Amino acid sequence: MFTVYAISSKTRRYIYVGLTSDLEERLHRHNSGYEQTTKPFRPFELIFQRNFPTRVEARAFEKYLKTTRGKREVLGI
């Protein structure tokens, strides 16, 4: 199972959308500063998650969620 997720910085206006097979570990990596992309924006809170049975389906939804339209329709941003 694969999870598409969105996290929001608690200190700055920044939302990151990603895909993982282990959400708990991935959130730990973001909040611990292991990921260079999100390190300057720590700490984060999970604002969205959706599970998919295959990586192909999850990747397609992740790409959609990274668009302006996807963020507006799904996340309400």
N, C-alpha and C positions, 0 to 999 in steps of 0.2 A: 504494500500500500504506500502511496505517495501523497504528501500533503503540500498544498500551495498555501502560503501564509503571507500575511502582511504585518509588519511591526511598525510602531510609531515611536519616534524619539520622545522621551519625556522632557527634554530640555530645549529642543529646537524643532522647527517645523520641517520634519523629514519623515518620509514613509518609505520603507523598503519592502519589496515584494520578492519572495523566493520560493524555492521548491526543495523538499527534503524527504527522506524516508525515515528520519528520526527527529521529530520536531523538538523534543525536549533538549537533546544534545545541541541542535542547531541554535536554539535560543540562548543556551549557555555560551556557545561560541561567540554570538553577537554581543552579548552583555559583558563578556570577559575580555573583549578586545582582540580576539584571534582573527577576526575578519577585517581586512584593511579597508574595505568599502564602507563599513558601518562604524568602524572604531571611533571616529571623531564625534559621532552622534549619540553615544551611549549615555544613559541606560535606555532600554526599550521596553515597550509593553506590547503584547500580542493583541492585535485588533481584529484579525480575521484569520480563519483557517477553513479549508475544505479538502476532504480526502477523495482520492481517485484510485481505482484499481490498477491502472497502468501508468507508466512514466510518460507515454505518448499523450494520453489524455491530460495529465497534470501539466505537462509542458505547454500544450496548446492553451490551457486556461491561464497559466502563468503569463504567457505572452499577451493574452487579451487583457489581463488585469494590469499589466504594465502600461497599457495605453491610457490616454486621457479619458476616453469613453468608458473603458473598463473600470477605472477608478471612480468615475462618477456614478455609474450604474450599480456597481457591487459595493463599493466602500462608502458611497455617498459624499465623495469629496469633490 
